Amino acid sequence: MEWHADRPEWRWTWNVIANAGTSFYRSGVQPFGTATQQRGKVMPMRGLSIARVFGNTLVVSITLLVAASAYGQEAVDDKVVTKSAWEMIKHGGPTLVILGICSVATVTLIIERFMYYRKAAGNADEIVNKIKQASTMSEALAAIEHAPGVAGSIFRQTLAAARDGYSPEQIEQLAQGYVTKELINMERFLPQLDTFVTMCPLIGLAGTTLGMIKSFSIVAAIGMSDPTKLAGGISEALVNTAAGLMIAIPALFAYNWFTGKKEAILMDMEKGLSELMVILKSSAES
């Protein structure tokens, strides 16, 4: 069967995916540079709603499943009949349904973290240079008012504390508190993503083991008079292992990428904060 982009079911599938993608883009994380001032404190804007990302991911997943099922039902040759995605899920058993839920949750976490880290990146050296060029604390705050990323948010809060008259030692303690708070946000959902990396292959292996037990139980009952039943049962059982690996492999890549981004942001931010504290202590002594 040849694929035709102008088929009605494929046009419908593409429209749903495009609408979901637009929703992802429009619901992106608010820039860290757009913090608001409330009662003298810097209040960061809210991030991307995890529930909204999960809903959009679920819609896309169901759409792809329906499209694959329709494609599989029509992919019939004179000698070979290709099973649809829905038939494979039914034969895969409840384990494959669990893996389907895990896949939606994994994609949701990956999208949410990607949107977060896309906005969290900043340039601490550029922020420090702007602060050095300012002659007063107010000018320094105005210069980095729209500085992007986690570094911009922390530097604004640190300068605000210096402007309010805190001592350099107190400012350093406050800055460490700001870093800890942002570190919690950067590590959000990463343990859950790491759990899916380990758990999904194990769930798939458990499903395959149960399927193999079922297949050999059939062989023990009816003998080897029809080997195709044993081969068919084994192939259906292996679907669970394949599904678990297909979820875990991209999740592992995403987890390592997010961890690398987190470490890079932290190193850049700590370097800039050290230089900022030297500037603030020098200003306090002079």
C-alpha positions in Angstrom: 0.0 0.0 0.0 1.4 3.4 -1.0 1.2 6.4 1.3 -0.8 9.4 0.0 -0.6 12.7 1.8 -3.9 13.8 0.3 -5.9 11.0 1.9 -8.6 12.3 4.3 -7.4 10.4 7.4 -3.9 11.6 6.9 -5.0 15.2 6.4 -7.1 14.9 9.6 -4.1 13.5 11.5 -1.8 16.2 10.3 -4.2 18.9 11.3 -4.6 17.6 14.8 -0.8 17.3 15.3 -0.3 20.8 13.9 -2.9 22.3 16.3 -1.2 20.5 19.2 2.2 21.8 18.2 0.8 25.3 18.0 -0.6 24.9 21.5 2.8 23.7 22.8 4.4 26.8 21.3 1.9 29.3 22.6 1.9 27.8 26.1 5.7 28.1 26.4 7.5 29.1 29.6 7.4 32.8 30.4 10.8 34.4 29.9 12.7 34.7 33.2 13.5 38.3 32.2 9.8 39.2 32.6 9.7 39.0 36.4 7.3 41.2 38.2 8.0 43.4 41.2 5.6 42.9 44.1 6.2 44.6 47.5 9.9 45.1 46.7 10.5 41.5 45.9 11.2 39.9 42.5 8.5 37.4 41.7 9.2 35.0 38.8 6.4 34.3 36.3 4.7 30.9 36.4 6.1 28.2 34.1 4.5 25.9 31.6 1.5 23.9 32.9 2.4 20.2 33.0 -1.3 19.4 32.8 -1.7 21.2 29.5 1.4 19.5 28.1 0.1 16.1 29.1 -3.3 16.8 27.5 -1.7 17.9 24.2 0.6 14.9 24.2 -2.3 12.5 24.9 -4.3 14.0 22.0 -1.3 13.5 19.6 -0.7 10.0 20.8 -4.3 8.9 20.3 -4.3 10.5 16.9 -1.2 8.7 15.8 -2.6 5.4 17.2 -5.9 5.8 15.2 -4.0 6.7 12.1 -1.7 3.8 12.4 -4.6 1.5 13.0 -6.4 2.7 9.9 -3.2 2.3 7.8 -2.6 -1.2 9.1 -6.2 -2.3 8.3 -5.7 -1.3 4.7 -2.2 -2.6 4.3 -3.3 -6.0 3.0 -1.3 -7.9 0.4 -2.2 -11.0 -1.5 0.0 -13.2 0.7 0.7 -11.2 3.9 -1.8 -9.4 6.1 -0.2 -6.7 8.3 -1.7 -6.3 11.8 -3.0 -3.0 12.8 -1.6 -1.1 15.8 -4.8 -1.8 17.7 -4.5 -5.5 17.1 -0.9 -5.5 18.3 -2.0 -3.7 21.5 -4.7 -6.2 22.1 -2.3 -9.1 21.7 0.3 -7.4 23.7 -2.0 -7.5 26.7 -2.3 -5.1 29.7 1.5 -4.6 29.9 1.5 -2.8 26.5 -1.3 -0.6 27.7 0.8 0.3 30.8 3.7 1.1 28.5 1.4 3.3 26.4 0.6 5.3 29.4 4.3 5.5 30.4 5.1 6.7 26.9 2.6 9.6 27.1 3.9 10.6 30.5 7.5 10.4 29.3 6.9 12.6 26.2 5.0 15.1 28.5 8.0 15.4 30.8 10.5 15.7 27.9 8.4 18.5 26.3 7.9 20.4 29.6 11.6 20.2 30.5 12.7 21.2 27.0 10.5 24.3 27.1 11.9 25.1 30.6 15.6 24.8 29.7 15.0 26.7 26.5 14.1 29.8 28.6 16.5 29.0 31.6 19.7 29.5 29.6 21.5 32.8 30.1 24.9 34.5 29.9 26.3 35.4 33.3 29.4 37.1 31.8 27.2 39.5 29.8 25.2 40.4 32.9 28.3 41.0 35.0 29.7 43.3 32.3 26.5 45.4 32.3 26.7 45.7 36.1 30.3 46.9 35.9 29.4 49.6 33.4 26.7 51.0 35.7 27.7 53.8 38.1 24.9 53.2 40.7 22.9 50.3 42.0 19.7 51.5 40.4 21.4 51.8 37.0 22.7 48.3 37.4 19.3 46.9 38.2 17.8 48.8 35.2 20.6 47.4 32.9 19.8 43.8 33.7 16.0 44.2 34.1 15.3 42.1 31.0 18.3 39.7 31.3 17.1 36.3 30.3 17.5 32.9 32.0 18.0 31.7 35.6 21.1 33.8 35.9 19.2 37.0 35.2 16.6 36.3 37.8 19.2 35.5 40.5 21.4 38.5 39.7 18.3 40.8 39.9 17.4 39.4 43.3 21.0 39.7 44.6 21.3 43.3 43.4 17.9 44.1 45.0 19.2 42.8 48.3 22.3 45.0 48.0 20.2 48.0 47.2 18.1 47.4 50.3 21.2 47.7 52.5 22.1 44.1 53.4 25.8 43.4 54.3 28.0 41.5 51.8 27.8 38.4 54.1 24.1 38.5 54.2 23.9 39.1 50.4 26.1 36.0 49.9 23.8 33.9 52.0 20.7 35.2 50.2 22.3 34.5 46.9 22.9 30.9 47.9 19.3 30.6 48.8 18.3 31.9 45.4 20.5 29.4 43.7 19.1 26.6 45.8 15.6 27.6 44.9 16.4 27.7 41.2 18.2 24.4 41.4 15.0 22.8 42.7 13.2 24.1 39.7 15.9 22.9 37.3 15.8 19.4 38.8 12.0 19.2 38.7 10.7 16.1 36.9 14.2 14.8 36.2 13.9 12.0 38.9 10.6 10.9 37.3 12.2 10.9 33.8 15.1 8.8 35.2 12.5 6.4 36.7 10.9 5.9 33.3 14.3 5.1 31.7 14.8 2.2 34.1 11.2 1.1 34.6 9.9 0.9 31.0 12.3 -1.8 29.8 11.6 -3.8 32.9 7.8 -3.6 32.3 8.4 -4.6 28.7 10.5 -7.6 29.8 7.8 -8.6 32.3 5.2 -8.5 29.5 7.4 -10.6 27.2 8.0 -13.1 30.0 4.3 -13.5 30.7 3.6 -13.8 26.9 6.3 -16.5 26.6 4.8 -18.4 29.6 1.4 -18.2 27.9 2.8 -19.4 24.5 4.6 -22.4 26.0 1.5 -23.3 28.1 -0.4 -23.6 24.8 2.4 -25.8 23.3 2.3 -28.0 26.4 -1.5 -28.4 26.0 -1.7 -29.1 22.2 1.8 -30.1 21.3 3.8 -28.9 18.3 1.2 -29.8 15.8 1.0 -26.1 14.7 4.3 -24.3 15.2 2.9 -21.1 13.8 0.9 -20.6 17.1 4.1 -20.7 19.1 5.9 -18.3 16.7 2.9 -16.0 16.7 2.8 -16.0 20.5 6.5 -15.2 20.8 6.3 -12.4 18.3 3.4 -10.8 20.1 5.3 -11.2 23.5 8.4 -9.5 22.1 6.3 -6.4 21.2 6.3 -5.5 24.9 10.1 -5.6 25.0 10.4 -3.5 21.9 7.9 -1.0 23.2 9.8 -0.6 26.5 13.1 0.0 24.7 11.5 2.5 22.3 10.3 4.5 25.3 13.5 4.2 27.4 16.1 5.1 24.7 14.8 8.6 23.9 14.1 9.2 27.5 17.7 8.3 28.4 19.0 10.7 25.8 16.7 13.5 27.0 17.6 12.9 30.7 21.4 13.1 29.9 20.8 16.3 27.8 18.8 18.0 30.5 21.3 17.0 33.2 24.1 18.5 31.0 22.1 21.7 30.5 21.5 22.0 34.3 25.2 21.6 35.1 26.2 24.2 32.4 23.7 26.7 33.8 24.9 26.2 37.4 28.6 26.5 36.5 27.9 29.7 34.5 25.8 31.2 37.3 28.2 30.3 40.1 31.1 31.9 38.2 29.1 35.1 37.6 27.9 35.2 41.2 31.5 34.9 42.5 32.5 37.9 40.4 29.4 39.8 41.5 30.2 39.3 45.2 33.7 40.6 44.6 32.2 43.8 43.0 29.7 44.2 45.9 32.3 43.8 48.6 34.6 46.3 46.9 31.8 48.8 46.7 30.9 48.3 50.3 34.6 48.9 51.4 34.9 52.0 49.3 
